[in-house]
Amino acid sequence: MKTATIQLETLTCPSCVQKIENAIKSLAGVEKESIKVLFNSSKAKFNFDDEKLSVEDVEKAITDLGYEVKRSQVKSK
């Protein structure tokens, strides 16, 4: 398992947080209970199995919703 932090372009409303959380939850390989999308800092944090999913897959799910990803950081858990 690895932990990822994705810095997003500024989130404008709480429904943005919910949309992004739901998109990440829909991906196989994400530890669902670890997902935290932080409105004030515009960050998404989660644990994932890097054998099933890449951080790029998560970034694509977010950008497909119309949100911009600034940068990502991945650490071994």
N, C-alpha and C positions, 0 to 999 in steps of 0.2 A: 504494500500500500504506500501511496505517496500523498502528500498534502499539497494542494495548489491554492494560490491566491491570484485572482485575476483582477487587475485594476481596470475599471470601466470608465467610460466617459460619464460625466455627471448624470446621476439618476434624478429624474424630475418629480417622481411621485411614488407613493407606496405600491401602487399597482404595478409599477415597473419591477419592483423587488419581487412581487408574487409571480409575474410572468417569467422572470429569469430563474427563480427557484424551481418553478414547474418544468422549465426546459431542461435544467440540469438533472432533476429527479427522473426525467423520462429516459435518461441514458443508462444503458447497462454498464456496470462497472463502477458506478458512483455509490459511495456509502451514504445512503439517503439521509440518515439522521445527522450526518456531519455538515450538511449544507447550511451555510449562513450567507445571506446577501445583506450587506450593511448599507443602508440608505445614506447615512451621513458621510461615510467615507467612500462610497461608490466602489465597494469591493465585494467580490464573491469568493468565499473560502469553502473548501470541501476536500474530502479524502476520496481517493479513487484507486482502482486496481490498474496499474499501468500495463498489465498484460492484456487487458480487455478494452482499454480506452486510453486515448492520448489527450493531453490538455488542448491540443489543436481541435479535437472533436468537440470539446466543450465550448471552445471559442467560436467554432462554426455555429453551434446551436444558438449561442448568444447573438452573433452577428446576423443570423437568419431571422431573428426577431426584430432587427433594425437598430440594435444597440452597438456602440463602438467599443472595442477592446483596446485599451492603451498598452498594457503589458501584462505578462504572466510570470509567476515565479513558482517553481516546483521544488519541493524538498522531500527527501525520504522520511517516512514516518518512523 
